[in-house]
Amino acid sequence: MDLHAWVWFATIGGLLAVILADLYVVARNPREPSFRECLGWVTLYVSMAVVFGLAITGLAGGRYGGEFFAGWITEYSLSVDNLFVFMIIMSRFAVPRRSRQKVLLIGIVIALIMRGIFIAVGAAAIARFDWLFYIFGAFLVYTAYRLVTEKEEEAEFSENIALRMAKRVLPATGEYHDSRMTTKIDGRRVVTPMLIVMIAIGTTDLVFALDSIPAVFGLTQEPYLVFTVNAFALMGLRQLYFLIGGLLDRLVYLGKGLAFVLAFIGVKLMSEAAHHDGVRWAPEVPISVSLGVIAGTLAVTTVASLLASRRAARRNGPDASASGGPAPAEAASRPHP
């Protein structure tokens, strides 16, 4: 795609306007949103992504439109998997329920900025070193292998380097002060746990981006599409957190479905790299096939998970049904790279 600079500026400006409007809504009335409100926002963000994908199809052609939709579905599914870790972080830092919207939104903005830098570096590296496709592909296959073979254990949150440095460098108080990120104690300006947990969510998301961004690069090598795919996947994640929080524990096969998708993209990436290097027997996989495999796998995974959870609830009685399915330890969550 040969894009003028104004297209990038217009896209980033439009996304920024949406994020600022979202932030205004949260700041004006901090609370835990209702199911109806979350459903409306998620529907809006999904519709925006679909309209954007259709616009790409109409303006740039079916190939690029297909690449956007394949990347967006993959990234959105992987982002849903991240929500379980966000829940653990919220619990670990004992974030007040009325402040969780603001924590998620600012954390997601931090994540989007860091992903943008990651995408820019990755695009520049790929343009210069073609052999990186083999590394990306092998890494995705390895991640899929870990998802399938690792034993299910109670998910834990471990502090990364950025978070440990922030806690060490920033003067902080151990108490929340409404939804404020800083406050004054004895005339000294200190940060509250709100800022620390925002950093935790933003930097933890970057860890998961180490496999999701290469997965999108496996579907499209256009930096513009990789960036917009990530932006549309992250926007609305705040509302999705409240909308399907109880459903996450029931998606017991989500990890297996994501493992298959990552393995498929990894093999596709290595095969196409070999094809471009003159290996004739290595096929190029059309984007239409990729889109069908990804959407079909996630659809089957979701239906199978809900049916399995329903059967488990019937076997275990009303207590299991009330809890919404299997214990959190059984929920799918990607291993940290």
Buried (B, 14 or more C-beta within 10 A) or exposed (E): BEEEEEEEEEBBEEBEEBBEEBBEBBEEEBEEBEEEBBBBBBEBBBEBBEEBBEEBBEEBEEBBBBBBBBBBBBBBBBBBBBBBBBBBBBEEBEBBEEBBBBBBBBBBBBBBEBBBEBBEEBBEEBEEEEEBBBBBBBBBBBBBBBBEEEEBEEBEBEBBEBBEEBBEEEEBBEEBBEBEBBBEEEEEEBBBBBBBBBBBBBBBBBBBBBBBBBBBBBBBBBBBBBBBBBBBBBBBBBBBBBBBBEBBBBBBBBBBBBBBBBBBBBBBBBBBBBBEEEEEEBEEBEBEBBBEBBBEBBEEBBEBBBEBBEEBBEEEEEEBBEBBBBEBEBBBBBEBE
